[in-house]
Every structure is written in structure tokens, then in C-alpha cells.
Amino acid sequence: MLVPNGYAMDLGSSATGPHSLPKAPLLAPWIDFSGVISAINGNGQSNTSALNDTKTTLNNTMIGLPFDIVGLFTNSIKNSVRSFNSALLGLTGALLAGNPDPQLMYGVWQSIIFVISSLYLIIFLIVGFGFFFSGANIQKREEAKERLKKTVFMIIGVNVSFVIYQLALELSTAITQFMWTTGFEQFFSNSIFSGLGFAMLFVYASSLFITIITLFLRYLFLLVGVVIFPIGVFLYFAPKMRSWGKLIFEFLGMMLAMQLVDVIVLIAVGQVMLALSGTAGSVLVPALGFIVIAFVNGFMIIHSIMKSANAVADSTPIIGIAIGALSGQVGALASVIKPAPKTNGGN
């Protein structure tokens, strides 16, 4: 039996005898807890350190949480604006590069042709009465022949108006597509939005939105032109309605020319962008180009409408009175209403 501190007990001798050895003092067993204490202290220190780290992490998280929320909100808005700009950019390119398909209005065109055809009889009656009442008057007979010739041209022109208008649209589209390969495709690439902040994204959105309004109006007018073009042909050859027909032709011609002007402006802006490449603020060049296109298109549309209104006012005095009243031109209104001066031959 092992006893602590090296003492041993004689098992063969009695515990009580005259010659018995003196009893060894009983010692309490000694256990070394220093390792356990050190482990407990080390564990406490590690727990304290972990708690301090957790506290620091929580503090940093609480402090940075508002900034993270703002950052997520900002990135979400940027992505939304960037997606909106991409959609606007695609629509701008489609409206600028192409023209409407006249087949979309073919049914309406047929209805208009049917209505116009019902007026041919009236025109032939007018021409026939012209021949009947001309008699021996050579001048009136020539006028009647001229009206008959215009009537024939009218019938042919009205019936082939759809083909003529379709060819004009296809020719304009072909010219635009040919000039489209001259180096301004970068304006319609989503890469122009990379790295832009809020201000620039909203500038692009505003410029594209304004441009799309004018391009959409041009596209809409050209689509409606499928219907009003035969009306213009009819009015151009109808007696005393030539100015109204010219009015329709000039307006549709202006809408077709607008596409060519826009492409030329884009080509010029592309050259400016190449010249200013690498300079500060060069990212503004495409946005400024779209704004210029919007103003040019707006000017051409307003000019066509005002010119048409003035032509109508000149050819029809009653409409001129209404235009003068609506525009507040009191002087023009008075000049239209004022009767012509009477001349007294004998007085």
C-alpha cells in the first residue's frame, strides 16, 4: 500500500506491543490544482476576450448599419434608374433607326379609299358641267380639259398612294440604316451608364425621355400619314383645294426629313465625342447630343404645325379668324374682319 511522503506500514507486527515501532504521523493527501486553476483562468480570459470582440463587432455593426442600409437603398435606386435608361435607350434607337410599317394601317387606308372613291362622281359631274357650259369659249374648254386631266391623275394617285408612301418610308429607312454604320453605335450601348452617379443617370434619363417624346410624335405622324396621304393626293388635284394637299405633303415630308436630320446630328456628336475623348466631362456628350436632337425635332414639328396653320388661315378666312382669336392676335383678327374699301366711281 502506497502512502504519501514515502512512509510504509509493517503489516507483520502488531499495532500495540512493547517493542512496537512508533506510529508514523498520518498526513493528508496533497493534490496539485495549479493546472486546473490555470486552465480556468485561461478560459476566463479567452471568454472575456471573446466577449470584448463580440461587443466591438456589435458596436461596429450598429454604427455601420445605417450606412449599409443607405448604401443598399442607393444601389437599388441606381440599378432601377440604369434599367430605366437602358429601356429608354433601346426605344430611342428603335424609333430613330426605323419607320412604322404601313401595313398596320392598311385596313384604314382601304376605308379612306372607299370614301374618296365615292367623291369621284361629284368631280366628274363638275368637269362634265364645265364642258357643257363652256360652249364655244376656248378658255373655259381648256380649263375643263385641265380639270379632267387632274381628275385622272387624282384617281391614279389615290389608288397607288399606299405603294408610293410605303416606298418613301422604305427609302428613308434604307438611308438611315446605311448611315447608321458610321460610328455612333456607342451612343446606344449600355456601357455609357457604367460608373455614373445619380446626377449623370438622371441627366441621361431626362435627355432620353425628351428625345423619345419627339421621336414618338414623328413615328405616330408617319403612321397616321398612311391614311392622310391619299387625302392629300385627292385635295391636291381637287378644284380649289390644291393648297390643302400641298399642306399635307409638306408636313409628311418634314416628318420624313426629321429622321435624316437626326442621324446627321448623331454623326456630328459622335465626332465631337471622339475629339473630346479622355477629357473631363466627356461623358456628357451623348446626353447633350440627345438634347440637341430633341430641340431640333421639336422645332421642326412646331414649325410644320405653325406653317400649316398659317396656310390654312390664308386659304380660309373663317379659320383665320378662329386662329387669330385663339392666338390673341388682335391685329390679325381685325385685318381679317375688316371689309375691303369700297370705291365710288362717280363720287
GIPE-V234479 format. One record per helix or strand of 2 or more residues. SS is the DSSP state (~ for helix, > for strand). FROM is the first residue (numbers start at 1). LEN is the number of residues. If there is no record, write none. Layout:
<<SS & FROM & LEN> <SS & FROM & LEN>>
//
This chain:
<<~ & 4 & 3> <~ & 34 & 64> <~ & 102 & 16> <~ & 120 & 15> <~ & 138 & 22> <~ & 161 & 22> <~ & 185 & 4> <~ & 190 & 4> <~ & 198 & 40> <~ & 242 & 34> <~ & 284 & 32> <~ & 317 & 11> <~ & 330 & 8>>
//
